[in-house]
Amino acid sequence: MAQPASGKSVAASKRGLRWGIVGATTIAREWMIGAIRETGGEVVSVMSSDAERGKAYAEANGIPHSTRSLATLLAKDIDAVYIATTNEKHKAQTLAAAKAGIHVLCEKPLALKLADAHRMVAACKEAGVVMATNHHLRNAAAFRAMRDAVASGKIGKPLFARVFHAVYLPPHLQGWRIKDAKAGSGVVMDITVHDADTLRFVLGEEPVAATAFTQQGGMGGTGIEDGVMGVVRFESGLLAQFHDAFTTAYAKTGFEVHGSEGSLIGTDCMTQKPVGEVVLRNASGEHKLPFEPENLYVRSVANFQNAVRGKGTPSATGEDGIRSMALALAVLKSAKTGREVAVEPGL
Ligand code: NDP
């Protein structure tokens, strides 16, 4: 049985976690603050680099405190931080939280360089705090149902997967993601990392190599890709094709796995919402997989909270965050060099 992490686990064992939110962000406002509260957690403070924005954000979201200083946030009586600043800031903020003995739920991509992500995971391990990556899709009932179907042999030997994750980046998010290379912009670090995690989760195996082409379709700034297509080879020889974009307003999302005895066709499932359906097609026809939709972010926070209490692991660990980044970085390298690139997470 997993041991409770040291950090602040004992204090947290009988109640919901007390959280600090690092970054006055859209994702926290739209999903994570609600998810924390639904698991019995309390949002104690929010950190923003801008005092006025932080104050307004705290007021709008019913958070008692705001601060410009990470040290001040970490000095509050909190058990955990949710780090959702722009990607180049995740590393320093994670290291500071670990040093303060505070558990870390960090957004993807964990960092911009693999070595930094390794440092983050190692620091949390050394400090005895839980570290998780907020890959939401593996929390979706649709993907859990697909994973179970693959693992129980419902499609025979899995041979191919296809990921359709081309979306339209809404105007309110058309900021750093498409303009600021230093912040880790571009569709690959934003969306392909999620494909990587979901493929690993559903297939239960690791990617070994990738080839890809990126595109600048008119939204991304100079040198920043807003579309990508590629192919990933997995350990078993399975090939996975993926298509990610910020620029397609009318494409449908989907996730398919095709095996020797059947195919799983997931539609409308690459999303933050608990929607989508999965159909198993085989010799006996078409059968909808039964599952109960569940809020993805609530499940992520609940599993994180359990891990802090020594029950199980987070939905996606720090190591999972390293692995998804490794594939995304291989995709970027392949697009740059025009070659197949090995996926090397260094784990
Ligand atoms: P936002 O663009 O909403 O926020 C990022 C940063 O931008 C904030 O930390 C904030 O700085 C600054 N900012 C926010 N609003 C303003 C504003 N009006 N004017 C000036 N600056 C502003 O980011 P997202 O919420 O879209 O993404 C944050 C992180 O979460 C990223 O790492 C992203 O990859 C990840 N993400 C993950 C998702 C998932 O499902 N797992 C989904 C969406 C995002 P400050 O904090 O200093 O105020």
Boltz pocket constraint, residues with backbone or C-beta under 6 A from the ligand:
constraints:
  - pocket:
      binder: B
      contacts: [[A, 22], [A, 23], [A, 24], [A, 25], [A, 26], [A, 27], [A, 28], [A, 47], [A, 48], [A, 49], [A, 50], [A, 53], [A, 54], [A, 83], [A, 84], [A, 85], [A, 86], [A, 87], [A, 107], [A, 108], [A, 109], [A, 134], [A, 135], [A, 136], [A, 172], [A, 173], [A, 175], [A, 189], [A, 190], [A, 272]]
      max_distance: 6.0
